[in-house]
Amino acid sequence: EYDLMAAAADLDEIEEVNANCILMANLQQASSSGYSD
């Protein structure tokens, strides 16, 4: 049986990881280009 709640939890986890990867990439790009806030 397909567990919809488990699938939704997995999706949330994946989206969170993706958001973290994007955030880290943006921070790396900002620091490597000499941008300072």
Helices and strands as residue ranges (DSSP letters): H 4-32
